[in-house]
Amino acid sequence: MLLADMMKKTCVSRAETAEVVGRRWFGGGCLVAACTVALGLSAGTGAAFAQSAAEGFGPLETAPLPAGVTQAQVIERMGKREAEFAAARQNYTFRQSVKVDTISEDTNRVDGEYQQVTDIVFGKDGKRAEHVVFAPQNTLERVIMTPADFDEIVNRLPFILTTEQLPDYDLTYIGRQKVDELDTYVFDVKPKTIVKGHHYFQGKVWLDQQDLEIVVVNGTTVPQDTRRGHEDLQPPFTTYYQQIDGKYWFPTYTKAEGTLHFAASNGSLSQDIHMRNVVRYTDYKLFHTTVTIHYDGEEISNTPDDKDDKKAAPKK
């Protein structure tokens, strides 16, 4: 998010200068609390995590992994399962509903909103396509959405961690936790190094102990542009997953909330803007094609298991 006032001042300045122109129900509440991005990840996820016990998350048990199971084995199996899921998801259609709100500090009510509902489908040629089905007028005035925000919605909020991505991250097992009726392993995740021009996830992931797939993530995108007068910020987020067709855990609900701090610059006063973003991924349907997916030399079946879908969405 860019500060709208700063964008306007920059445009005016340039013009003046130039003088020209599922398996189980998972219904825990959302983890993310209002926080200041400038304080860093620990402030955002720490406050959020502190609420967890009252919102469907049991106490974090610092118990070791089961006998005979190593951290490396869990991570390796998770990477393979996530890679299988990533390939399988490419054969599903779904609806993506995005709502981005600014919240008034005086009234605690929405004072600006961006909405868009998009169907992710396949065309007659079998290629993925996006059809916007609802897009009311954008009423955001205090911030401007940037390409980084849209990239965040598509590529980082529905976070996955495949075998291919694992070398980019350090994962540390920190314990077990009951999430509603799910038994999970909890891992701290952070990038090993920050490569210029790339973005990464930093925070925590919860893995279902049975499937070894991600069922909750809570964290933020790093790095963020915090240069004075050029801030492009995103709030910390939590994404919940639901088991679809009895096989893989799909992202279904994301909530990102926080106070973005824009420092004083070029005559503008500093501003703290409370953001609340919600993304829903719904109506997953398998698109039947003749394409066969292969991963690691093995064929991945796209035939749904004969199990009931299990939901992994928070109480709202």
N, C-alpha and C positions, 0 to 999 in steps of 0.2 A: 504494500500500500504506500502510495505517495501522499504527502500532505497537499491538499488541493490549493491552499493559499500560496504555498511555495511554488507550485506549478504555474499558477497565474502570474506571480511576481517574476518568475524566470522568463516567461513568454513576453511580458511587457518589457522587461529589461533588455531582452535581445532585440525587440522591435525598435526600442528607443535608440539603442546603440547603433543599429544599422540604418535607422531612419527609413526602413522599408518594412514591409509586412508581418439340514440339521439334526444335530443329535440330541441336544438338550436345550431347554430354554435358558437363555442368558439375558437377564433383564436388569443388570446393575445400572445405577445412575451415572451421569456424565462426570468424569474426573476433573475436568478442567475448571479452575476457578479464575476469577479476574486476577491478573498479575501484570507486572510491569516488565516488558520485554527487556528494557535496559538493564534490569537486575540480573538477567541471564537465566539459563535453563533451571537452575536449582530453585529459583524463586517461583517460576511458573509451575513446574511439575511437583515441587515440594508441597506447595499449598494445595495443589490438586490431590496429591496422593494422601495428604492428611485427612481428606474428607472421605476416603474410600470405604473405611469400615462401616460408615453409616449409610452407604449407598450401594450395598451389595458385595463389597469386598471385605473378606475376612482379614484377620491379622496376618502379616507377613511372617512366615516361619523360616528361620534361617537354618533349616534342616538340610543336611547334605542330600545329594542325589541318591536314588536307590542303589543298594549294593550291586556292584558289577557294571554300573552305568557311569560313564565319564562325561564331563562337560563337552569334550570334543565329539563324542558320539552323538549326543543330543543335537549339537549344532550342525553336524554333518547331515543327520537325518532330517532336521528341519529344513536345511537348504534344498535338499532333494524334493521334499514335499512341496515347498513353496515354488520351486521351479515347475513342478508338475501342474500346480494350481495356476501359475502365470500363463502356461501354455493353454490350459483348459479354458481359462477365462476369455481367451481370444475367440472362442467359439460360442460365446453367449451374447445375446442382446440384453440390454437393460436400459432403465431410465435414470438419468442423473438430474437431481433437482438441487439447485444452488441458491442459497439466500445469504446475502452479506449485509449486515446491519451496523450502523453506528448508533451508539446509545448515548442519550443526553445525560450529562453528569448532574444536571439540575433536577430532571424529572424521572430519570432512570427508564425512559421510554425511547423507542426507536425514533430517530430524527432523520434518517436517510436509509435507503434500501436499494440493493441490486438483486434482481431475481432472474433466473433463467432455468428452464426445464428443457432438457435435451434427450432425445431417444438415440441411443447408440445401437445401430442396426446394421444389416448387410444389404447391399444393393443387389440388383439382378446379376451383376457380374461377380458376386460373391465377396466383394471387398467391403470393408467396414466403412460406414458413413455416419455422419451426425446430422440429425434433423432437429432443429430448434422448434419446439411446440408451444412454448410460452415464454414471452420476454417483455414484461411491462416496462414502462419508462423508468430509467435509472434515476433515483432521487438522491443518490449520494452527493453531498456537497462538501463535506470536510475532508474527504480522502478521494483519491483516484486509483482505480484498479489498474494494475500494470501487467505486462506479460508474465512477470514472476508469479503474480497471484493466480493466473489461469494455469500456469505450469504446475503450481502447487496443488491445485484442485485435481488435475488430471494424473499427475505422476507421483506426488508425495503423500497426500492425505490417505489414499488407499494403499498404504505402505506394505510392501512385500520384501522378503529378504531371501533371495535365491542363492544357489551355489555360486553362480557367477558374481554376485554382489558381495559375498562374504569376505573376500580378501580386502575389501575397502573398510571393514569395520572391526572393532574390538568388542567382543561379547563376553560378559562376565555373569556367571550364575550367581544370583543373590538370594534365592530361596524359593519356597513354595507358597502359594496363596490360593484360597478358595474364592472363586468369583461366582456368586450365586451358587449353583450346584456343580460348577466346573472345577476340577482340580487342575491347577496350572503350575508351570515352572515360570519364574520371573527372571528376566535377564536385563542387565544394563547394557545399552548399546551406544557406542560413539564412534565417529569416524577415526581411522588411524591417522590419516593426514588430510588436509584440506587442499584440494587441487583447484587452482584458479579457474573460475568459470563453471565449477560444478557445485551442486547442492547435495546435502546429506541429511539424514535423520539422526537426531540425538535424543535419547530418552530411555524409555523402558518398553519391553514387549512381554506379553503374557502368552505362553504356549500351552495349548491343551496337552495334558500329559499323555493322553491316549493317541491322538493324531499327530502330535508334534507339529502343529501348525499354529500360526499367529491367530489369536482370538481377540486381543486388545492391544493397541499401541497408545502410548501417551508420551508426548515430547514436542519437539519443535524442529524447524528446518534451520540448518546452519550451512554456511555463514549467512548473515543478513547484512544488508548494506546500512551501516550506521554512521556513514560520513555526514557530518553536519551540513544540513541543507540539501542532502541527497538521499535521505533515509528512504529505504524501500523495505518495509517491515511486514512480517506476518505473525499472528498470535500463536501460542502453543495450542496443540490440538490433541484430541482423543478420537480414535477410530475403533468402532466395534464391528465384529464380523459375525456372519451367520452361515451355518452349514447348509449348502444348497444341494439338492438331489442326493443327499446322504453321503457326499463324497468329500468336497472341499469347502473350506471356510472363505466366504466372499465378504468383502467390505460392504456394509449396508448403511452405516450412519457415522458421520463425523461431526463433532462440534469443536470449534476453535473459538476461544474467548480470551481476551486480554486487553490491557491498556497499552497502546503503542505510544512511545515517547518520541516526539519530534523536537529537537533542540532549537533554540533561538538561532536565527541566521538571516543575514541580509535585511535587517530591519524588522523581521517577523519575530513575534514572541514565541516562546516555547509552547507546545501544546501536548496534552495527553488526551488521546482519543480512545474511548472504550469501543472495542469491536466485538461483534458476535457473529460468527459464520457457521452455517449449518449446511451440510451436504448429505443428501440421501441417495442411495443407490438401490433401486427397487426393480421389481418385475424381471428378474433374471430368467431368461429362457434359452435353452440350448438350441443353437442354430444347426440344423442337420445338414452336414455337407459330406462330400466324399473324401475330404482331407483327412489324412492320418497323421497324428502328432507323434513324433519320436523324441525321446529325451534320454540321453546317456545310453544310447543303443537299444532302448526298450520302447515298445509301443505303448502309448498312454490311451487307455480306453476312455471314450466320451459317453459311454452308456451309463445313465444314472443308476445308482444302486437302488434297490427296492427298500428304501428306508424313508421315514418321514423327515421332512426338512425341520431343522432345529434353528431357532432364531437366536441371534446374538445382538439384540438392540437394547439400548438403555431405556429406563423409565423416563418419561418426559412430562 
